[in-house]
Amino acid sequence: MAITNKEINLSQLDAELGGKGLIADLNDASKKLILPSENSDVTEAQLEAAIAAHVAQFTEPSVADKLAAAGLSVNDLKAALGL
């Protein structure tokens, strides 16, 4: 278990640890709780080191990504707009 106030991108952090599975409570910005998931073999020392080295990177989803999340494509939007 690790507690941090750093900005965390959980999926990025998990990938940095080899994709072994993490769970977290990120609701309190000053006390983010991060744990290995039930079947993860990440040690507390590995988790602490990964958090210390972690620099969260967030990418803004593209318009196409946002449309895809709604089940639409760019062509669907163009057709709906009559373009």
N, C-alpha and C positions, 0 to 999 in steps of 0.2 A: 504494500500500500504506500502511495506517495501523495503528499499534499503539496500543492504549489500555488503560487499566484501568477505564474508565467502564463502568457497566452499560449494555448494548446490547440493544435489541429490534431484531433485524436486519430483519424485515419492515417495521417502523415506520420505521427509518432509510432503507431503500430507498424507501419511499413519500415520505419527506421530500425525497429526491433526485429525485423524479419517476418512480420505478419503473423505473429503467434497469438494474437488476440488480447485486446484490452477492453476494459469497461471503465466508465467514468461518471462522476457527478460534477458537471461543470457549471452548476447553477450559481454558486457563490464565487465571484471573481477573485476573492482574496483567499479562498480555501478550496481549490479544485482538487477533488479526490480522484486518483487514478489507480486502478488495480488491474492485475492480469486477469483475464477471463478464466472461467472454471477449469478448462483443460489446457491452459497455457503453461509453458514451462519457463516463462520469464521470471528471473529472480528479482528480489527487491533491489539488489545492488545494480543489476542491469537496468531496471526501470529508473532508478535514481540517476544513473549516469546518462541515460537517454534523455531524460527530462532536462538535465543540466545542459546538454549539448543542443537541445531542440530549439529551432527557430521556426515558429509557425509560419506557414505560407498559405495564404488563401487566394484562390483565383475566382474572379467574378465570372459567373456562368454567361455564356454567349446567348444571344437572342435565340439561336437554334436550340441550345440546351434548354432554355426556358420553355420554348414551344414544345420540345420533345417531352418535357415533364408533364405538359398538359395534353399529351397525345396528339400533337399537331406537328406539321413540318412547315418549312418556309413556303413551300409551294401551296400548302393548304391556306396559309395566311394570305398569300398573293391572290389566290382564287376567291377567298372571302372578300377581299378588298377590290376585286374586279381588275386586278393588274395583270 
